[in-house]
Amino acid sequence: MTHKSPVSRKNAAETVFEDLRGAILAGQLPVGTRLPSEAKLAERYGVSRPIIREAMRSLQTLGLTRSRSGSGSFVISDRQAPELAYGHYSARELIEARPFIEIPAAGWAALRRTPEQMARLMQLCDSMERQEDALKWVRLDSDFHFLIAEAAQNAVFARIVTDSRDALMRQSELVNLMADRRVTSNDEHRRIAQAISAGSEDEARAAMREHLDEVEQAMTWIIGQAPRGA
């Protein structure tokens, strides 16, 4: 870990994540190394502890580190795991399942959403476009996708999205850190919301399909990343 000066708030988590990830993959932090505490890392990088926590979650998702209760976080591998997982769900499972849930949900939302739900969806788009805090953006992103499932007025869709919400948020964190998709996602979200507002089932489904295709491409790239220094 060579970066010790304060980093900008906008790119703080990305900077911390890439610095730690690069050090692990390059062997500068060998397997078995106990990483400094959140407080010490926050002081070293000049960022908040939530920023450190976000970076650490993504390192765990990649299979590079593991948190041991009461002992801290340890480097467990210098190679990215071939099968990424977020709790109960893997990246592959989310990629395969989301189109069968969220594309039809967007179409039904265009036909069934209430004026209040539509107003809230547009507010979420506005909030995401203004938001620079990565963790807050991820929560807004989660709210956006849940609201679409709710606006579809299908309890099954809403229940599935609720059940996978934590996994989807962790995937969103990782994609933002490694593929820098926040601004692009904002544009895609806006197109989905506009199609739902127009009441066009076909356009809403197409916009959601485009969004999920882009997420899948980003995840496929992340999964296929060769370790640095290999």
KOLTITOR-707577 format. One line per 10 residues: number of its first residue (from 1); their letters; for each residue x, y, z of N, C-alpha, C. Coordinates in steps of 0.1 Angstrom, whole numbers, m for minus. Example, Ala and Ser with C-alpha at 12.3 -4.5 7.8 and 13.67 -1.06 7.14 Angstrom:
# KOLTITOR-707577
1	AS	132 m57 78 123 m45 78 132 m33 78 ~ 128 m22 71 137 m11 71 129 0 79
//
This chain:
# KOLTITOR-707577
1	MTHKSPVSRK	8 m12 0 0 0 0 9 12 0 ~ 9 20 m11 17 31 m12 10 44 m11 ~ m3 44 m12 m11 57 m12 m14 61 2 ~ m8 72 7 m10 76 21 m15 90 22 ~ m17 97 11 m22 111 11 m37 111 10 ~ m44 121 16 m58 121 15 m63 121 0 ~ m75 114 m2 m80 113 m16 m93 120 m17 ~ m97 124 m29 m109 132 m31 m121 123 m27 ~ m132 130 m22 m143 123 m17 m150 116 m28 ~ m150 122 m40 m158 116 m51 m152 102 m55
11	NAAETVFEDL	m139 101 m55 m133 89 m59 m126 81 m48 ~ m130 84 m35 m123 79 m24 m124 64 m23 ~ m135 58 m24 m137 44 m23 m129 37 m35 ~ m131 42 m47 m124 36 m58 m108 36 m56 ~ m103 47 m51 m89 48 m48 m84 38 m38 ~ m91 37 m27 m88 28 m16 m88 14 m21 ~ m99 11 m28 m101 m3 m33 m90 m7 m42 ~ m87 1 m52 m77 m2 m62 m63 m3 m56 ~ m60 6 m46 m47 5 m40 m46 m8 m32 ~ m56 m12 m24 m55 m24 m17 m55 m36 m26
21	RGAILAGQLP	m64 m36 m36 m65 m47 m45 m52 m49 m52 ~ m46 m38 m57 m34 m39 m65 m22 m45 m56 ~ m22 m40 m43 m11 m45 m34 m13 m60 m32 ~ m25 m65 m31 m27 m79 m28 m23 m87 m40 ~ m28 m83 m52 m25 m91 m64 m10 m90 m68 ~ m4 m80 m64 11 m79 m67 19 m85 m57 ~ 13 m91 m46 21 m98 m36 27 m88 m25 ~ 24 m76 m26 29 m66 m16 22 m68 m3 ~ 10 m74 m3 3 m78 9 1 m93 8 ~ 10 m101 12 9 m116 10 m3 m122 17
31	VGTRLPSEAK	m6 m134 12 m17 m142 18 m13 m144 33 ~ m23 m142 42 m21 m144 56 m19 m131 63 ~ m17 m120 55 m15 m107 61 m27 m102 68 ~ m26 m97 80 m37 m90 86 m37 m75 82 ~ m48 m71 77 m49 m57 72 m51 m48 84 ~ m46 m35 84 m49 m26 94 m64 m24 97 ~ m67 m19 109 m81 m17 113 m87 m7 104 ~ m101 m6 104 m108 4 97 m103 18 100 ~ m102 20 114 m98 33 118 m84 37 113 ~ m74 28 113 m61 30 108 m61 33 93
41	LAERYGVSRP	m68 25 86 m69 27 71 m76 40 68 ~ m86 44 75 m93 56 73 m83 68 75 ~ m75 67 86 m65 77 89 m54 78 78 ~ m50 66 73 m39 65 63 m44 71 50 ~ m56 69 46 m61 74 33 m68 87 34 ~ m71 92 46 m77 104 48 m92 104 44 ~ m99 93 47 m113 91 43 m121 86 55 ~ m134 85 54 m142 81 65 m142 65 66 ~ m146 60 77 m146 46 79 m156 39 70 ~ m168 45 67 m177 39 57 m171 37 44
51	IIREAMRSLQ	m162 46 40 m155 45 27 m146 33 27 ~ m139 31 38 m130 19 40 m139 6 40 ~ m150 7 47 m159 m5 47 m164 m9 34 ~ m167 1 25 m172 m2 12 m161 m9 4 ~ m149 m4 4 m138 m10 m3 m135 m24 2 ~ m136 m26 15 m133 m39 21 m144 m49 17 ~ m156 m45 16 m167 m54 12 m164 m59 m2 ~ m160 m51 m11 m157 m55 m25 m145 m64 m26 ~ m135 m61 m17 m123 m70 m17 m128 m84 m13 ~ m137 m85 m3 m142 m98 1 m150 m105 m10
61	TLGLTRSRSG	m158 m97 m17 m166 m102 m28 m157 m108 m39 ~ m145 m102 m41 m136 m108 m51 m128 m120 m45 ~ m131 m123 m33 m124 m135 m27 m110 m133 m23 ~ m106 m120 m21 m92 m117 m18 m90 m116 m3 ~ m100 m112 5 m99 m110 19 m111 m117 26 ~ m109 m119 39 m120 m124 47 m119 m117 61 ~ m131 m113 66 m132 m107 79 m135 m118 89 ~ m127 m118 100 m128 m128 111 m133 m120 123 ~ m144 m124 128 m150 m117 140 m140 m116 151 ~ m138 m103 156 m129 m101 167 m114 m101 163
71	SGSFVISDRQ	m111 m105 151 m97 m106 147 m93 m96 136 ~ m102 m91 128 m99 m82 117 m101 m88 104 ~ m95 m82 94 m96 m87 80 m82 m92 76 ~ m82 m104 69 m70 m110 65 m70 m113 50 ~ m58 m112 43 m57 m116 29 m57 m131 29 ~ m66 m136 20 m68 m151 19 m64 m156 6 ~ m62 m147 m4 m58 m152 m18 m52 m140 m25 ~ m43 m143 m34 m37 m133 m43 m42 m135 m57 ~ m54 m142 m58 m60 m144 m71 m75 m142 m69 ~ m81 m134 m78 m96 m132 m77 m104 m145 m79
81	APELAYGHYS	m114 m147 m70 m122 m159 m71 m129 m160 m84 ~ m130 m172 m90 m136 m174 m103 m151 m172 m102 ~ m157 m175 m91 m172 m174 m89 m174 m164 m78 ~ m179 m152 m82 m181 m141 m72 m195 m144 m65 ~ m195 m141 m52 m208 m143 m45 m211 m131 m36 ~ m224 m129 m34 m228 m118 m25 m238 m125 m15 ~ m232 m130 m4 m241 m136 5 m247 m149 0 ~ m260 m150 m2 m267 m162 m6 m267 m164 m21 ~ m263 m153 m29 m264 m154 m43 m250 m151 m50 ~ m248 m158 m61 m236 m156 m69 m239 m145 m80
91	ARELIEARPF	m228 m140 m85 m229 m130 m96 m236 m137 m108 ~ m232 m149 m111 m239 m156 m122 m254 m158 m120 ~ m258 m161 m108 m272 m163 m105 m280 m150 m107 ~ m274 m139 m102 m281 m126 m104 m282 m122 m119 ~ m271 m124 m126 m271 m121 m140 m281 m129 m148 ~ m283 m142 m144 m292 m150 m151 m307 m147 m147 ~ m309 m143 m135 m323 m142 m130 m329 m128 m132 ~ m321 m118 m131 m326 m104 m132 m335 m101 m144 ~ m331 m105 m157 m339 m102 m168 m353 m108 m168 ~ m354 m119 m161 m368 m126 m160 m377 m119 m150
101	IEIPAAGWAA	m371 m111 m142 m379 m104 m131 m381 m89 m135 ~ m370 m83 m137 m370 m68 m138 m375 m63 m151 ~ m372 m70 m162 m377 m66 m175 m393 m66 m176 ~ m399 m77 m172 m414 m77 m172 m419 m67 m162 ~ m412 m66 m150 m417 m57 m140 m417 m42 m145 ~ m407 m39 m153 m407 m25 m159 m419 m23 m168 ~ m422 m33 m176 m433 m32 m185 m446 m31 m178 ~ m448 m39 m167 m461 m38 m160 m461 m25 m152 ~ m450 m20 m148 m450 m7 m141 m454 5 m150 ~ m451 4 m163 m455 14 m172 m470 14 m173
111	LRRTPEQMAR	m477 3 m171 m491 2 m173 m499 4 m160 ~ m492 2 m148 m499 1 m135 m494 11 m125 ~ m484 18 m127 m478 27 m117 m488 38 m114 ~ m488 42 m101 m496 53 m96 m489 67 m99 ~ m496 78 m99 m489 91 m100 m479 93 m89 ~ m482 88 m77 m473 90 m66 m460 82 m68 ~ m461 70 m73 m450 61 m76 m441 67 m87 ~ m448 73 m97 m441 79 m108 m433 91 m103 ~ m439 99 m95 m432 111 m90 m420 107 m81 ~ m422 96 m74 m411 91 m66 m399 86 m74
121	LMQLCDSMER	m403 79 m85 m393 74 m94 m385 85 m101 ~ m391 96 m105 m384 107 m110 m375 114 m100 ~ m380 115 m87 m372 120 m76 m360 112 m74 ~ m361 99 m75 m349 91 m73 m339 93 m84 ~ m344 95 m96 m334 98 m107 m327 111 m104 ~ m334 121 m100 m328 134 m97 m318 132 m86 ~ m322 125 m75 m313 123 m64 m300 116 m68 ~ m301 105 m76 m289 98 m80 m280 106 m89 ~ m286 115 m97 m277 123 m106 m270 134 m97 ~ m275 138 m86 m269 148 m77 m259 141 m67
131	QEDALKWVRL	m261 128 m64 m254 122 m54 m239 118 m58 ~ m230 122 m49 m216 119 m52 m211 109 m42 ~ m218 107 m31 m214 97 m21 m218 83 m26 ~ m208 74 m28 m210 61 m34 m220 52 m27 ~ m219 52 m14 m228 43 m6 m243 48 m7 ~ m244 62 m6 m258 67 m7 m264 65 m21 ~ m255 65 m31 m260 63 m45 m265 48 m46 ~ m257 39 m40 m261 25 m41 m275 23 m34 ~ m277 29 m23 m290 28 m17 m302 34 m25 ~ m299 45 m32 m309 51 m41 m311 42 m53
141	DSDFHFLIAE	m301 36 m58 m302 26 m69 m311 14 m65 ~ m309 9 m53 m317 m2 m48 m332 3 m46 ~ m334 15 m41 m348 20 m40 m354 21 m54 ~ m347 25 m64 m352 27 m77 m357 13 m83 ~ m349 3 m82 m353 m10 m87 m364 m16 m79 ~ m364 m14 m66 m375 m19 m58 m388 m12 m61 ~ m388 1 m63 m400 9 m66 m406 4 m79 ~ m398 0 m89 m403 m5 m102 m410 m18 m99 ~ m404 m27 m91 m411 m39 m88 m424 m37 m81 ~ m424 m27 m72 m436 m24 m64 m447 m18 m74
151	AAQNAVFARI	m442 m9 m83 m452 m3 m92 m458 m13 m102 ~ m451 m24 m104 m457 m34 m113 m469 m41 m106 ~ m471 m38 m93 m483 m44 m86 m483 m59 m87 ~ m472 m65 m86 m470 m80 m86 m462 m83 m73 ~ m469 m90 m64 m463 m93 m51 m451 m102 m53 ~ m451 m111 m63 m440 m120 m65 m427 m112 m69 ~ m429 m103 m79 m417 m95 m83 m412 m87 m71 ~ m420 m81 m63 m416 m73 m52 m409 m81 m42 ~ m414 m93 m39 m408 m102 m29 m394 m107 m34 ~ m393 m110 m46 m380 m115 m51 m369 m104 m51
161	VTDSRDALMR	m373 m92 m55 m364 m80 m54 m360 m77 m40 ~ m370 m78 m31 m367 m75 m17 m357 m86 m11 ~ m359 m98 m15 m351 m109 m10 m336 m108 m15 ~ m335 m103 m27 m321 m102 m32 m315 m88 m31 ~ m321 m80 m23 m317 m66 m23 m303 m64 m18 ~ m299 m70 m7 m285 m69 m2 m275 m73 m13 ~ m278 m84 m20 m269 m89 m30 m268 m79 m41 ~ m279 m74 m45 m279 m64 m56 m271 m51 m53 ~ m272 m47 m40 m265 m36 m35 m250 m38 m36 ~ m246 m50 m31 m232 m54 m32 m226 m55 m46
171	QSELVNLMAD	m235 m60 m55 m231 m60 m69 m229 m46 m74 ~ m238 m37 m71 m238 m24 m75 m225 m17 m70 ~ m222 m19 m58 m209 m14 m52 m197 m18 m60 ~ m196 m31 m63 m185 m36 m70 m184 m31 m84 ~ m195 m30 m91 m195 m25 m105 m191 m10 m105 ~ m196 m3 m95 m192 12 m95 m177 13 m92 ~ m171 5 m83 m157 6 m80 m148 2 m91 ~ m152 m9 m98 m143 m15 m108 m146 m10 m123 ~ m159 m7 m125 m162 m3 m139 m167 11 m140 ~ m168 18 m129 m171 33 m129 m183 35 m138
181	RRVTSNDEHR	m195 29 m134 m207 30 m142 m217 39 m136 ~ m214 47 m126 m225 55 m119 m232 65 m129 ~ m224 72 m136 m229 82 m145 m237 76 m156 ~ m232 65 m162 m239 58 m173 m252 52 m167 ~ m251 46 m155 m263 41 m149 m274 51 m147 ~ m270 63 m143 m280 74 m142 m287 77 m155 ~ m280 77 m166 m287 79 m179 m296 68 m182 ~ m292 55 m179 m301 44 m182 m313 44 m173 ~ m311 47 m160 m323 48 m151 m333 59 m156 ~ m327 70 m160 m336 81 m165 m345 76 m177
191	RIAQAISAGS	m339 69 m186 m346 64 m198 m357 54 m193 ~ m354 45 m184 m364 36 m178 m375 44 m172 ~ m372 53 m164 m383 61 m157 m391 69 m168 ~ m385 75 m178 m392 82 m188 m402 73 m196 ~ m397 61 m199 m406 51 m206 m418 47 m197 ~ m415 45 m184 m426 41 m175 m436 53 m174 ~ m430 65 m173 m439 77 m172 m448 79 m185 ~ m442 75 m196 m450 76 m209 m460 65 m210 ~ m460 55 m201 m469 44 m202 m467 34 m213 ~ m454 34 m217 m451 25 m228 m445 12 m223
201	EDEARAAMRE	m452 1 m223 m447 m11 m219 m435 m16 m227 ~ m436 m15 m240 m424 m19 m248 m412 m11 m246 ~ m413 2 m245 m401 10 m243 m395 8 m229 ~ m404 6 m219 m399 4 m205 m392 m9 m205 ~ m397 m20 m211 m390 m33 m211 m377 m32 m219 ~ m377 m24 m230 m364 m23 m238 m354 m15 m230 ~ m358 m5 m223 m349 3 m215 m343 m5 m204 ~ m351 m13 m197 m346 m21 m186 m337 m32 m192 ~ m340 m37 m203 m332 m48 m210 m318 m42 m213 ~ m318 m30 m218 m305 m23 m221 m297 m21 m209
211	HLDEVEQAMT	m303 m17 m198 m296 m14 m185 m290 m27 m180 ~ m298 m38 m180 m293 m51 m175 m282 m57 m183 ~ m283 m54 m197 m273 m59 m206 m259 m52 m203 ~ m260 m39 m200 m248 m32 m196 m242 m37 m183 ~ m251 m39 m173 m246 m45 m161 m239 m58 m163 ~ m245 m66 m171 m240 m80 m174 m226 m79 m180 ~ m225 m69 m190 m212 m68 m196 m201 m63 m186 ~ m205 m54 m177 m196 m49 m167 m191 m61 m158 ~ m201 m69 m154 m198 m80 m145 m190 m91 m152 ~ m193 m93 m165 m185 m103 m172 m170 m98 m173
221	WIIGQAPRGA	m168 m85 m175 m155 m80 m176 m148 m81 m162 ~ m155 m78 m151 m149 m79 m138 m145 m94 m135 ~ m154 m103 m138 m152 m117 m135 m140 m122 m143 ~ m138 m117 m155 m127 m121 m164 m114 m114 m162 ~ m114 m105 m153 m101 m97 m151 m90 m106 m147 ~ m79 m105 m154 m67 m112 m150 m60 m105 m138 ~ m55 m112 m129 m48 m106 m118 m36 m97 m123 ~ m34 m86 m117 m23 m77 m120 m10 m84 m116 ~ 0 m82 m124 13 m88 m121 14 m103 m124 ~ 3 m109 m129 3 m123 m132 12 m126 m144
//
